[in-house]
Amino acid sequence: MTVPAQRTEQGSHREQRAHVAALHGELVRYALVTWTAGNVSERVPGEDLFVIKGSGVSYDGLSWEGITVCNLDGAVVDGVRAPSSDTAAHAYVYRHRPDVNGVVHTHSPYATAWSARGEAIPCVLTAMADEFGGPIPVGPFALIGDDSIGAGIVSTLAGQRSPAVLMRNHGVFTIGDSARSAVKAAVMCEDVARTVHLSRQLGEPLPIAPADIDSLYERYQNVYGQR
């Protein structure tokens, strides 16, 4: 039996680890996670490293010490906590998508219900057009533990404007140019998943024309808010 190498805590990237630890509070605030499931990670600027929540670490009182530093192969570089069981998936995304600096995983109930059906969430809300630029796609089924999930995320989101993917029978993965933007995408994914579900209880939702989706997405991404 192979004995894991002894982990040590050097306290590297402490400020970023504290920031990522605090972002997990947003997953709890918006009811996107249960117990210790789910995680947030963020690429370390200028280094082939990322930080990610420790496996099975409670959200209550989560501090920088509950966040582990890994290299882009998913190996631990600093920290005494074993990293998330989804580490290989996050590492794969960072290796293959240099534009991605944050990844979030949740099992938020409405969006995960869509994933259990293997069904994309159709773009029938202006808020979806704004944030996702179209439907939220479904990725393939993949077992946890290696980089198969990461490969599914990357292949499904290739050529898509959506920062979210519903991995079939599993849950939500979102990407962003920062961990915070990936958290926002996870919050918005659950919000629209719930609203579209409710709409379908009343009848078939009305589609939005592709040209209008393009217009809404362009406005939201480049005009909306403070510039």
C-alpha positions, 0 to 999 in steps of 0.5 A: 500500500502506498503511503501518501507523502506528508503534507506541510503548511508553508502559508503560501498564497495566504491572501488568495486562499483567504479570498477563495475561502470567503467565496464559499460563503456565497455558495451557502448564502444562495443555497447552492451546496449541502453539507461539505459538497461543492468547491471553488478554485482559482488560478494563482496569477503568473504561476502554474498553480491553483488553490482549491477547497480541501476535501470534505472540509466544512463550510462553517468557519472555513479559513485559508487553512482549509484551502490547498495549493495545487499544481496544474497536474493536481498535485499538492504544493502547499497545505495540510488538507487533502484537496477536493475530490474534483481537483483533477477536473479543475486542473484539466480545465486550467491546463486546457483553458488558459483564459479560465481563472476560476472554476466552481462546482455545485449540486444546486437542486434545480440545475442538478435536476436538469442534469439528471434528465440530461437536458439543456436549459433552454434560453427562454429568459432575457436573464439567460441571454444576458449571462449565458448567451444561449442555452446552458448545455449538458456535458457527458456522464463521467465518474469522479476521481480522474480528469474525465469530468474536466475533459467533459467540461472543456469539450462541452463548453468549446465554442459556447458562450455559456460559462456553465455546464450541467454534467449529466447525473452530477451537477453544475460546473462554472468557469470565469475569469476569476473565482468570483465571476465563476461563483456568479455564474453558478448563482445565476445558473441555479436562478434560471434553472428554477425559473424555467422549471416553474415556467414549464409547470404552466406550459411550454416556455416561449423561445427567444429569437437567436438575433435577440439573444445575441443583442441581449448578450452583447448589451449585458456583456459590454454596456450594462453596469458601471464602466 
